[in-house]
Amino acid sequence: MSHPHEPYALDVLNPATEEVVATVPGATAADVDRAVAVAARAQRTWAAAAPADRARLLRRFAAAVDDHLGELARLEVREAGHTIGNARWEAGNVRDLLDYAAGGAERLSGRQIPVPGGLDVTLLEPLGVIGVIAPWNFPMPIAAWGTAPALAAGNAVILKPAETTPLTALRLAELALEAGLPEGLFQVLPGRGDVAGDALVRHHGIAKIVFTGSTRVGKQIMSLCAERVKRVTLELGGKSPNVVFADADLDAAVAAAPMSFLDNSGQDCCARTRILVERSVHDRFLELLAPAIESVVVGDPADEKTQMGPLISKTQLERVRSYVPEDTPALRGSAPEGPGFWFPPTVLTGLAPDAPCAVDEVFGPVAVVLPFDDEEDAIRLANATEYGLSGSIWTRDVGRAIRVSRAVAAGNLSVNSHASVRYWTPFGGYKQSGLGRELGPDALTAFTETKNVFISTEA
């Protein structure tokens, strides 16, 4: 662990070129302490503001993001290696989340509960200062998942972006101030996880931690928060199944399969990296899948035609390589050579269901294809993991789609689709994929305390 009070800097690399594109100062424990004090003062004023005023400022923030979509997208390409099309979507998602949350600020209401002898009402009150720890795989949208509803509910937010991807977060904080949000209400503290992140989690002035990242780190954060009974929302790992039944539209299932695990170079906790195919169509599925994998365009993320860019870092590249034995049968695409953290699209076949690549979260452009015999076998394989975040079911049988959806232990399932994330529907996982839910109509309530008030009418 680094010393929590020593100054340090973070170099931001372009994953496609390995060039340093920026250097930013890292936050120390003292910086976190100062930020929390400022945030607490700003939060009290913000919480006292009329809901309509909070909503109006959040809409201005959304408009500022919309005015700078291109700039934010280009920053994301440079620091995260995302394709330009994906980066534009991510910036737009931040805008949409802010707009959606702004609407909730004026609709965050309690209840009147019938009771004898008086009037009983519930109040939803903000928690205070929220710590949001965002990951490097989707720096902008996931930062907004916690930030937007927390602000709308009357809280202040301190955002710690990932060490490798702080630039878009810093720019969003500038846009928030330009839009008129109070000074100190939304602060961004780039820094190391074992310094700034640790200080944020341990700080007595932080009411809740929202963390997206690995299950290993999530467990550590949950343990630290338990010392103060601090609230947590955890969005952790995944090893999501893509279940293809023999009665499915096979052409559609094959066409959708590549980008279900190659989007963002496979660095997605929702990636459908376990492709489970009914045995009677298994060989045909692989025949159709091979050219689809080979045709994926991997290259310069700033090029509009590129479908997949580099991995985020050398460390991640080495991790992915360690999961792909050279002698394993595979379908492979191509990737650039030379500078950059490149790995080709890869589908492994012939593995046992308990092989490391079939059960561990690789977090790269690698999937496995496993055959199953019948519906019961498919459900067993789909659930044979410690994770339960998302998954897909391909079938023309409506009854089967409902049965399997009910049986698969995952928080987000799609039938004949791979969609997992919509800002107006809830998102979160079962088992070791996380705790709590984000997004959707109830997002703001996750950043409130429920207070019950009974008013006697008895003389």
C-alpha positions in Angstrom: 0.0 0.0 0.0 1.3 3.5 -0.9 1.7 6.1 1.9 -1.7 7.8 2.1 -0.3 11.3 2.5 2.6 11.4 0.0 2.0 13.3 -3.2 2.0 11.3 -6.4 0.9 11.5 -10.0 -1.0 9.3 -12.5 0.1 8.8 -16.1 -2.8 8.3 -18.5 -1.9 6.0 -21.4 -3.6 5.7 -24.8 -4.2 1.9 -24.9 -3.9 1.9 -28.7 -0.5 3.5 -28.9 0.9 3.2 -25.3 1.7 6.9 -25.4 1.2 9.1 -22.3 -1.7 11.5 -23.1 -1.9 13.2 -19.7 -0.5 13.3 -16.2 -2.8 14.2 -13.3 -2.1 14.6 -9.6 -3.4 11.8 -7.4 -5.5 12.5 -4.4 -4.1 11.7 -0.9 -6.0 10.9 2.2 -5.7 14.6 3.2 -7.3 15.6 -0.1 -10.2 13.2 0.6 -10.7 14.7 4.0 -10.8 18.2 2.6 -13.2 17.2 -0.1 -15.6 15.5 2.3 -15.7 18.7 4.5 -16.5 20.9 1.4 -19.1 18.4 0.1 -20.9 18.2 3.5 -21.4 22.0 3.5 -22.6 22.0 -0.1 -24.9 19.1 0.5 -26.8 20.8 3.3 -27.6 23.8 1.0 -28.4 21.5 -1.9 -30.8 19.4 0.1 -32.6 22.5 1.3 -33.2 23.7 -2.2 -36.6 23.2 -3.9 -36.8 20.0 -5.9 -37.7 22.0 -9.0 -34.4 24.0 -8.6 -32.3 20.9 -8.2 -34.0 19.4 -11.3 -33.4 22.6 -13.3 -29.7 22.6 -12.5 -29.4 18.9 -13.4 -31.0 19.5 -16.7 -28.5 22.3 -17.3 -25.8 19.9 -16.5 -27.3 17.4 -19.0 -27.4 20.2 -21.7 -23.8 21.0 -21.0 -22.8 17.4 -21.5 -24.8 17.4 -24.7 -23.0 20.4 -26.0 -19.7 18.7 -25.4 -20.5 15.1 -26.6 -17.8 15.1 -29.3 -15.1 16.3 -26.9 -16.1 13.8 -24.2 -16.1 11.0 -26.8 -12.7 11.9 -28.1 -11.3 11.9 -24.5 -12.8 8.4 -23.9 -11.1 7.1 -27.1 -7.8 8.5 -25.9 -7.8 7.3 -22.3 -9.8 4.1 -22.6 -9.3 2.9 -26.2 -13.1 2.7 -26.8 -14.3 2.9 -30.4 -15.6 6.3 -31.3 -19.1 5.0 -31.8 -19.2 3.5 -28.3 -17.7 6.6 -26.8 -20.4 8.8 -28.3 -23.0 6.5 -26.9 -21.4 6.7 -23.5 -21.4 10.5 -23.4 -25.0 10.4 -24.5 -25.8 8.0 -21.8 -24.5 10.5 -19.2 -26.7 13.2 -20.7 -29.7 10.9 -20.6 -29.1 9.7 -17.1 -28.9 13.3 -15.8 -32.2 14.2 -17.6 -33.9 11.0 -16.2 -32.7 11.7 -12.7 -33.7 15.3 -12.9 -37.3 14.2 -13.5 -37.1 12.1 -10.4 -36.0 15.0 -8.1 -39.6 16.3 -8.3 -41.2 12.9 -8.0 -39.3 11.5 -5.0 -42.3 11.1 -2.6 -43.0 9.1 0.5 -46.3 7.5 1.5 -49.3 8.1 3.7 -50.0 4.9 5.6 -53.5 4.3 7.1 -53.1 3.9 10.9 -55.6 4.3 13.8 -55.4 7.4 16.0 -53.5 9.7 13.7 -51.7 10.4 10.4 -48.7 8.4 9.4 -46.4 9.6 6.6 -42.9 8.5 5.3 -40.2 11.0 4.3 -37.4 10.1 1.9 -34.3 12.1 3.1 -30.9 12.3 1.4 -28.1 10.3 3.0 -25.4 13.1 2.8 -22.1 12.7 1.0 -21.9 9.7 -1.4 -18.6 8.2 -2.5 -18.7 6.8 -6.1 -15.8 4.6 -7.2 -16.0 4.1 -10.9 -14.2 1.5 -13.1 -12.1 1.9 -16.2 -14.2 -0.2 -18.5 -17.0 2.3 -18.9 -15.7 5.4 -17.2 -18.4 7.9 -18.1 -21.7 6.0 -17.9 -21.0 4.0 -14.8 -19.8 7.2 -13.0 -23.2 8.7 -13.9 -25.1 5.7 -12.7 -24.3 6.6 -9.1 -23.8 10.4 -9.5 -27.0 11.4 -11.3 -29.5 9.8 -8.9 -27.5 10.7 -5.8 -27.5 14.4 -6.8 -31.2 14.3 -7.7 -32.0 12.9 -4.3 -30.3 15.8 -2.6 -26.9 14.3 -1.9 -23.3 15.5 -2.6 -21.0 13.2 -4.6 -17.3 12.6 -4.5 -16.3 10.5 -7.5 -13.1 8.6 -7.7 -12.5 7.5 -11.2 -10.2 4.5 -12.1 -6.5 5.3 -12.1 -6.2 4.7 -15.8 -9.3 6.7 -16.9 -9.7 10.0 -15.0 -10.0 12.5 -17.9 -13.6 12.3 -18.7 -14.6 12.4 -15.1 -12.5 15.6 -14.5 -14.2 17.2 -17.6 -17.6 16.3 -16.3 -16.9 18.0 -13.0 -15.9 21.2 -14.9 -19.1 21.0 -16.9 -21.2 20.6 -13.7 -19.7 23.9 -12.4 -20.3 25.6 -15.7 -23.9 24.5 -15.6 -24.4 26.1 -12.2 -24.1 23.3 -9.7 -22.9 24.6 -6.4 -19.1 24.5 -5.7 -18.1 21.3 -3.9 -21.4 19.4 -4.6 -19.8 17.2 -7.3 -16.1 16.6 -6.9 -13.7 14.3 -8.8 -10.6 12.9 -7.0 -8.4 10.9 -9.3 -6.1 8.6 -7.3 -4.9 5.1 -6.5 -7.4 2.7 -5.1 -5.2 1.9 -2.1 -4.8 5.6 -1.3 -7.8 7.7 -2.4 -10.2 4.9 -2.7 -9.3 3.4 0.7 -9.6 6.9 2.3 -13.0 7.4 0.7 -14.3 4.1 1.9 -13.0 4.5 5.5 -14.1 8.2 5.9 -16.7 8.7 8.6 -18.2 11.6 6.6 -19.1 9.3 3.6 -22.7 7.9 4.1 -22.6 5.4 1.2 -20.2 3.8 -1.2 -21.2 2.9 -4.8 -18.5 0.7 -6.3 -18.3 -1.0 -9.7 -15.3 -3.3 -10.2 -14.0 -6.8 -9.4 -15.7 -9.1 -6.9 -12.4 -9.4 -5.0 -12.2 -5.6 -4.4 -15.9 -5.4 -3.8 -15.6 -7.9 -0.9 -12.9 -5.8 0.6 -15.0 -2.6 0.4 -18.0 -4.3 1.8 -15.9 -5.5 4.8 -14.5 -2.0 5.4 -18.0 -0.5 5.2 -19.3 -3.0 7.7 -17.1 -1.4 10.4 -19.4 1.7 10.3 -22.5 0.0 9.0 -22.0 2.1 5.9 -24.4 1.5 3.0 -23.0 0.0 -0.2 -24.1 -0.7 -3.7 -21.8 -3.1 -5.4 -21.8 -3.9 -9.1 -19.2 -6.7 -9.5 -18.1 -9.4 -11.8 -20.0 -11.6 -14.3 -19.7 -14.7 -16.5 -22.9 -14.4 -18.4 -24.4 -17.2 -20.4 -25.7 -17.0 -24.0 -28.1 -19.9 -24.2 -29.0 -21.0 -27.8 -31.8 -23.6 -28.2 -32.2 -25.7 -31.3 -35.5 -24.0 -32.1 -33.9 -20.5 -32.1 -33.4 -18.4 -35.2 -29.9 -19.7 -35.6 -28.8 -17.0 -38.1 -29.9 -14.2 -35.8 -28.3 -15.9 -32.8 -25.0 -16.3 -34.6 -25.1 -12.7 -36.0 -25.6 -11.3 -32.5 -23.1 -13.5 -30.7 -19.7 -11.8 -31.6 -20.4 -8.4 -30.3 -22.2 -9.8 -27.2 -18.7 -10.6 -25.9 -16.5 -8.4 -28.1 -18.1 -5.1 -27.4 -15.6 -2.9 -25.5 -13.0 -5.6 -26.2 -14.8 -8.0 -23.9 -14.1 -5.7 -20.9 -17.7 -5.8 -19.8 -19.2 -7.5 -16.8 -22.3 -8.3 -18.9 -20.3 -9.9 -21.7 -21.9 -13.2 -22.9 -18.7 -15.2 -22.6 -20.3 -18.6 -22.1 -22.1 -19.6 -25.3 -24.2 -22.6 -24.4 -25.6 -24.3 -27.6 -28.0 -27.2 -27.8 -26.1 -30.2 -29.0 -28.1 -30.9 -32.1 -27.2 -27.5 -33.6 -23.8 -27.1 -31.9 -21.7 -28.0 -35.0 -23.8 -25.8 -37.3 -23.5 -22.9 -34.9 -19.7 -23.1 -34.9 -19.7 -23.3 -38.8 -21.7 -20.1 -38.9 -19.8 -18.4 -36.1 -16.3 -18.8 -37.6 -16.7 -16.3 -40.4 -18.6 -13.9 -38.1 -15.6 -13.8 -35.7 -13.0 -13.5 -38.5 -14.9 -10.5 -40.0 -14.8 -8.4 -36.9 -12.8 -5.2 -37.6 -10.2 -4.7 -34.9 -8.0 -1.5 -35.0 -7.8 2.2 -34.5 -10.6 3.1 -32.1 -10.9 6.6 -33.7 -11.8 5.0 -37.0 -15.6 4.9 -37.6 -15.3 1.4 -39.1 -13.6 -0.2 -36.1 -15.7 -2.6 -34.1 -13.2 -3.5 -31.4 -10.3 -1.6 -30.0 -7.4 -2.6 -27.6 -7.5 -3.8 -24.1 -6.9 -1.1 -21.4 -3.4 -2.0 -20.3 -0.5 -4.4 -20.5 -1.6 -6.0 -17.2 -5.0 -6.8 -18.7 -3.4 -8.1 -21.9 -1.2 -10.5 -19.9 -4.2 -11.7 -17.9 -6.2 -12.4 -21.0 -3.3 -14.3 -22.6 -3.0 -16.5 -19.5 -6.5 -17.8 -20.1 -5.9 -19.0 -23.7 -3.8 -22.1 -23.9 -2.0 -22.3 -27.3 -3.2 -25.9 -28.0 -6.9 -25.2 -27.4 -9.2 -25.5 -30.5 -10.4 -22.0 -31.2 -12.0 -19.7 -33.7 -9.9 -16.6 -34.0 -10.1 -13.2 -35.6 -7.2 -10.8 -36.2 -5.7 -7.8 -34.3 -3.0 -5.2 -35.1 0.6 -5.9 -34.3 3.0 -3.3 -32.8 2.3 -0.8 -30.1 -0.9 -1.1 -28.2 -2.6 -3.7 -26.0 -4.2 -5.9 -28.7 -5.8 -9.3 -28.5 -7.8 -11.0 -31.3 -11.4 -12.1 -31.0 -11.2 -15.7 -29.7 -13.8 -18.4 -29.2 -12.5 -21.6 -27.5 -14.1 -24.9 -28.1 -13.7 -28.4 -26.7 -13.2 -27.2 -23.1 -14.7 -28.8 -20.0 -17.4 -26.8 -18.3 -15.2 -26.3 -15.3 -12.1 -25.1 -17.2 -10.7 -21.8 -15.9 -11.7 -19.9 -19.0 -15.3 -21.3 -18.7 -15.8 -20.2 -15.1 -13.5 -17.2 -14.4 -14.2 -13.7 -15.6 -11.5 -13.2 -18.2 -12.5 -9.6 -19.0 -11.2 -9.8 -22.6 -12.4 -10.7 -26.1 -12.6 -14.4 -25.3 -15.6 -16.7 -25.1 -16.2 -20.5 -24.8 -18.8 -22.6 -26.6 -20.2 -25.5 -24.5 -22.9 -27.9 -25.7 -26.0 -28.9 -23.7 -28.5 -31.7 -24.1 -31.9 -30.3 -23.0 -33.6 -27.5 -21.2 -32.7 -28.8 -17.7 -29.1 -29.2 -18.8 -29.0 -25.7 -20.2 -30.3 -24.2 -16.9 -27.8 -26.2 -14.9 -24.9 -25.0 -17.0 -26.1 -21.4 -17.0 -26.2 -21.4 -13.2 -22.9 -23.2 -12.7 -21.0 -20.1 -11.8 -20.5 -17.9 -8.7 -21.8 -14.9 -10.8 -25.3 -13.9 -11.8 -25.3 -10.6 -13.5 -26.8 -11.0 -17.0 -27.5 -13.5 -19.8 -29.4 -14.2 -23.0 -31.9 -16.9 -24.1 -32.5 -17.6 -27.8 -35.6 -19.6 -28.6 -38.9 -19.2 -30.5 -40.8 -21.0 -27.8 -42.4 -18.4 -25.5 -43.1 -20.9 -22.8 -39.5 -22.0 -22.7 -38.3 -18.4 -22.7 -40.4 -17.7 -19.6 -39.4 -20.9 -17.8 -35.7 -20.5 -18.4 -35.8 -16.8 -17.5 -37.3 -17.7 -14.2 -34.8 -20.5 -13.6 -31.6 -18.7 -14.5 -30.1 -16.9 -11.4 -29.2 -13.5 -12.9 -30.4 -10.0 -12.5 -30.7 -9.0 -16.1 -31.9 -11.4 -18.9 -32.7 -10.8 -22.5 -34.7 -13.1 -24.8 -33.6 -13.1 -28.4 -31.4 -10.1 -27.6 -28.2 -9.2 -25.7 -29.4 -5.9 -24.2 -28.6 -5.6 -20.5 -28.5 -1.9 -19.7 -31.2 0.7 -20.1 -31.1 3.7 -17.9 -34.9 3.5 -17.3 -34.8 -0.2 -16.0 -33.1 -1.6 -12.9 -29.6 -3.2 -13.2 -27.7 -5.4 -10.8 -26.7 -8.9 -10.0 -27.4 -12.1 -8.1 -24.8 -14.0 -6.0 -21.3 -12.6 -6.2 -22.2 -10.2 -9.0 -23.2 -7.6 -6.6 -25.5 -6.0 -4.1 -28.4 -3.6 -4.7 -29.8 -2.2 -7.9 -28.9 0.8 -10.0 -30.8 2.7 -12.8 -34.5 2.5 -13.4 -37.4 4.2 -11.6 -36.2 3.4 -8.1 -32.6 4.6 -8.5 -33.1 7.8 -6.4 -34.5 5.9 -3.4 -31.2 4.0 -3.0 -29.7 7.3 -1.9 -32.3 8.1 0.7 -33.3 7.2 4.3 -36.9 6.4 5.0 -38.2 8.3 8.0 -41.6 7.4 9.4 -43.6 10.2 11.1 -46.7 9.5 13.1 -48.9 12.5 14.0 -51.5 11.8 16.7 -55.0 13.1 16.2 -56.1 12.2 19.7 -57.0 15.1 21.9 
